Amino acid sequence: MNQDTVSGKIDQIKGKAKQSVGEAIGNSGVADQVKGAVQETWGHAKDAAQSVANDLSARAAERSAEAKEHVTGHAHDIREKVAASTQNARNVVSAKLDEVKDRHQRSA
């Protein structure tokens, strides 16, 4: 509950009190009641908007975390593939170098 809601409730109570007194002296206090009702409604609208904003923010944070997790997993897979390809290339080059050394030793 925010300040507008509380202030609106207070204005309504004041209006009802003025109405009771006003009926006795000729002033109704209806204007204060209307003012209070409008202010309270405004407070409820602000609370609802804040609730929606908080919900959207939480959903966005959740989606962001999911996307980050997905990207992190994908990056890990790519690193693994690069590392495996590098090791494979190293093994092929080492095998070729060993062949060259063997040929050279046999011909010498």
Secondary structure as UniProt FT lines:
FT   HELIX           3..25
FT   HELIX           30..107
//
